[in-house]
Amino acid sequence: MDALSKIFAAPRIREAKFTRLEASAPWGIVSPGEPVVKFVHVVSGSAVLTTPGQALPTRLESGDVFILLADAAYQIFDDERSVLIDCVDVERARVGDGIKFGGGGATTTFISGSFEMEPLGRNYVLDVLPPFLHLTKGAGRTESFATILNMLALETSVPGLGADAAVTRLFELLFIHALRAYVGDDRHQKRGWLAAASDDRLKFAIEAIHADPAKDWTVDSLARAAGMSRSAFAARFKNILGQTPLEYMTSWRVYCASTLLLTSPAPISEIAHKTGYASDAAFNKVFKRVTGYTPGMFKRVNETREAR
């Protein structure tokens, strides 16, 4: 199982919210940003987006999707001369899951969604992505990606029984397909495990670690999986990921163990074995070095948080 599949193997999205926004010209929105993953699909019309991290404004056209992965402020409008209204004031126009506002001219329709990710998955995914993704219509799109966008448009335009649950699942699928499109677009500079997973050689070693973290991997065996010499593999791996192969293997094992500690009733000794540690002592030592907690403490702290 690849990294992205493992990260999304259990429900990872929480507090999903969606809005069908119909903005008629002239219109403009300003937001201070939120600590959530936010995406916007331009169903029809066009808009301009600016964020502090962008040197130039981004022109959004019908069919485009943009995703904000950080809590940066942003502005979105039909024309630079339009008055910007605080998102809190725009929210006051909400009726159910829809908002209509603006000056009554040409309309741009958006499906806007936001959600929180489970912290472990969030860190592993968002740490390798830029804070802003802009996916233009046709760029890296697949038929399934287009289908998800169409289903979101339908679910938010005429909500039926179980619409909230359906939209939450579609958010998760949209996020996965957006990452696929991002990975498949050669214009984007990748980093971390995502860069290695996109590398013609290293991807075989990364896939091997992700598929079987319990295996007694060595630099030699991973180099063989990549079809490279030991020295060339180690140098390439460190250059692209910023970690040695064994450092990355340890981080992935700890991630897998953390997930099991939160989702499985298995005893810690069994989790240690499933993630490649022959003894509880070795597992405890590595886990505490990486997370700052022993496995038992980590489980108790997170169970207390969930209970609040």
Buried (B, 14 or more C-beta within 10 A) or exposed (E): EEBBEBBBEEEBBEEBBBBBBBBBBBBBBBBEBBEBBBBBBBBBBEBBBBBEEBEEBBEBEBBBBBBBBBBBBBBBBBEEEBEBBEBEEBEEEEEEBBBBBBEEEBBBBBBBBBBBBBEBBBBBBBEBBBBBBBBBEEBBBEEEBBEBBEBBBBBBEEBEEEBEEBBBBBBBBBBBBBBBBBBEBEEBEBBBBBBBBBBEBBBBBBBBBBEEBEEEBEBEBBBBBBEBEBEEBBEBBBEBBEBEBBBBBBBBBBBBBBBBBBEEEEEBEEBBBBBBBEEBEEBBEBBBEBBEBBBEBBBEEBEEEEEE
